[in-house]
Amino acid sequence: MDFSLYIKRSFFFFVLCLLMSLSASATETEIRYRINGVKDVYLVWGVNDWQKYKKKLPNTTYSGKVMRTLMRKEGDVYVAKLDIDSGNLIDYGFMYVKKAGPFGVRVEYWDMDDSEGKKGYFTKSEEGRVITITADVSKISPKGNIGLNSLALYLLLAFGLGALSIFIARKYYYKKPAAAFSQAGYFTALSAALMTGLFFIRAHVAGLLYNFLLEPLTTLSQMFAAAWDDVKYVSILIAFFGLLFLIIKKMRRFVLITYSVIALFSIIAALANIRVLVLLGRPFNYQWLYYSDFLQSTDASLAMAANVTGSFIIGCVMMLLAFIALIWLLYQLYLKKNLPILLLLPLLFVISLITQSNTQVPPLKAANPVLFFIQSIGSADAAAAIDKSYAGKSDFDKKNIDSLPASYAALFQEQKIKNVVFLVLESTPWEYVGPYSNTIKATPFLDSYKEKAVFENIYAHIPSTNKSMFSFLCSSYPEISFKSITIENPDIPLPSIPTELKQHGYRTVFFNSGDNGYQNAGGFLKSRGFDEVEDFHTNPCSNSVFKDKRYSKHKLDGVDDSCLSVRLFNWIGTDTAKPFFAMMWTFQTHYPYFVSGQEKDYNTGNPSLEKYLNALHRADETLQRIVEGLKQRGLLESTLIVVSGDHGEAFGRHDQTTHASGAYEENLHVPFILINPVLFKGERMPAIGGISDIAPTIFSVLQKPVPELWQGENLFSINRRNRVYFFNPYADYLFGLREDNWKLIYNATDNTYKLFDLAKDPREAKNIAEENGAFVKEAGANLRAWMYYQDQYMKKVLKPKTENSTK
């Protein structure tokens, strides 16, 4: 036998197989775009929620996480072939350039499928897949806006030069002495300048200034419509201060000074609202002010500060100077009686009112920030949104009997788990945790560890840390209010995990890497019956202590999350005979995200997300130390490790950052994983539930009785409700539920519904409420019944305290 020939053939066969496997791992997805009358079309795309893609492709430019590929023209079709690894989700849209408008402006037109309520097209990369999109030109709008700095500069030059021209003409040409100060003239000029300033800022916020260059007449009506809230606001100020000006003649100077201060504040509030809309998706309100501990927490003041750049401050300063120049200019015109200024306001009032019916500007972008905040105080409690007359049957009216499947009943009985370690991952949505996503590898240990059960559909009931703390420990939905139980009712008379387990001889402890001082978490925890409650102040861990002078007043200091494992094992000590319950709360993944150790590049192209994922990786390392430490001490098999997020975190999707602005998946959908080597072998649990269900699930594993007052249900039970409710009172009053693949969000502020099919649309891009009216009606009834039930339930729970306080 010719062994050399055999070796050559084997080597050739090996290379051939290798090449085939390599070719099978990549796909070529073809995207075709049909449109007439344009020269060049670019495919603007990214992968996996706009992560950075390292592979270099021809005719493609890279800008961070966004790629732009010049499409090849084939007749009236433009073609792009993307060599993308299999399984990636491609996010894409189309861009082309044309000259448009009476001024011949070179305009970029973007087709991002906004006509269906989406923020782009999506498709999964598959070998040989061909996607053809036909452009609907009538629904494609130009992209662009005149930036704040450019707008402020133009206005400053126009108003400043106008004022300077009049000044020079008066002093050197006409050579007239300065006229005596006219209080009425100043009042009139200030009023008109305020309305003009707010009008231009509103046009900028609504993104209409750029369109004005293309279609002046059409856009002008939109600008008037967008200014309606500002017109009402200025009209109120003019009426109030005008009346004072006429009545209190001896104090007119004081009235004018007060009016000037409020006008200046109004312009500053309108400018600040530009950044607030980016952060919150809506103007600032009282509920968010309360949530942020009156701007003492990181979620509000620090997040806003991070979004205020030097360039933005320069633009604001120029806008204020332009406002002052406009006051002087209008004052001079008033003195010459060439301009009946106050007559313009009633005219603008009428025009804005008439154009309201055709406005295309989203209401939150057209809202005056001062009026919005005042109105939020008037309806400050989410319970006000509940229909008190509605008393429909809620699925909470009847207690379901807990019934385990035979396999789990036998397993829990046989293994007799006695200890619990509960690790809460701060601000962690499900999508960044390994077992739920294979695109981001921030939690390699949790992803690779096999002896776990992964619950796929668990939700926080509200995107708030302290309210989630209440739900975790007391197995109940929070009070339907923006107020925090940890502040208002820290000693709420409900049984908790530690109070119940102590009756069975358990030691209990709570460790926090951060500060328990925020919203009186420490007071609430001590009322829950923990033997020990500790935060970073009393943690002697020698690892990094995170301090930042910029945040010294915001209760933001903390220690490295790795300190949690050190404190845990110091606390367990050598006393392993007595069962224990240890709850631990991570810190580094809370905004503004603290990184320790060697930073990794997760290829997202988002600096904030990069910091966040590095912080999450530290929590994963901490979990690994906990598992290894329990194993070394012979406690791993007898200990149930519970891992959950308290709420989510957003990084730009649905126009929101941090977590407390919406009720989308990134706000509420959290990981929930149980770890134990003798109980679980990688099960995927489809049960739909909330974090209030975690305590009964733990007690089921421990085989301990569940308190009657707990609302949560065992997630292993075959008789549990397969529906979860949630709400968010910090912006609009949002309520919602998840049932099967359906996700319903009800906005009680404007009485609208959104419905998403999460199986087909996991990013909640397309609202399908209109085409599923029957389900919306039925689910809406269930939601309102729960809202009414929960409101009454919490009133009963809190009633004993109320009665005692009045005696």
Salt bridges, closest charged atoms under 4 A:
GLU30 OE2 - ARG32 NH1 2.82
GLU30 OE1 - LYS81 NZ 3.72
ASP49 OD2 - ARG653 NH2 2.19
ASP49 OD1 - ARG763 NH1 3.98
GLU74 OE1 - ARG32 NH2 3.72
GLU74 OE2 - ARG72 NH2 2.38
ASP76 OD1 - ARG34 NH1 3.40
ASP85 OD1 - LYS55 NZ 3.23
ASP91 OD2 - ARG763 NH1 2.31
ASP113 OD2 - LYS118 NZ 3.66
GLU116 OE1 - LYS118 NZ 3.85
GLU116 OE1 - LYS766 NZ 3.79
GLU126 OE2 - ARG129 NH1 3.86
ASP136 OD2 - LYS139 NZ 3.94
ASP229 OD1 - LYS232 NZ 3.17
ASP230 OD2 - ARG202 NE 2.81
ASP299 OD2 - HIS590 NE2 3.60
ASP299 OD1 - HIS659 NE2 3.45
ASP395 OD2 - ARG723 NH1 2.75
GLU426 OE2 - HIS647 NE2 3.43
GLU431 OE1 - ARG653 NH2 3.02
GLU456 OE2 - ARG684 NE 2.95
ASP491 OD1 - LYS801 NZ 3.43
ASP515 OD2 - HIS537 NE2 3.32
ASP531 OD1 - LYS502 NZ 3.23
GLU534 OE1 - ARG567 NH2 2.83
ASP548 OD2 - ARG550 NH2 2.92
ASP557 OD2 - LYS547 NZ 3.24
ASP560 OD1 - ARG618 NE 2.93
ASP575 OD2 - ARG507 NE 3.89
GLU621 OE2 - HIS617 NE2 3.16
GLU621 OE1 - ARG618 NH1 3.07
ASP646 OD2 - HIS647 NE2 3.19
GLU649 OE1 - HIS659 ND1 2.75
GLU665 OE1 - HIS669 ND1 2.79
GLU665 OE2 - LYS743 NZ 2.88
GLU666 OE1 - ARG653 NH1 3.90
GLU666 OE2 - HIS654 ND1 2.61
ASP693 OD2 - ARG720 NH2 2.82
GLU713 OE2 - ARG721 NH2 3.39
ASP732 OD2 - ARG282 NH2 3.51
GLU739 OE1 - ARG723 NE 3.00
GLU764 OE2 - LYS743 NZ 2.64
ASP791 OD2 - LYS388 NZ 3.21
ASP791 OD2 - LYS795 NZ 3.39
GLU803 OE2 - LYS799 NZ 3.92
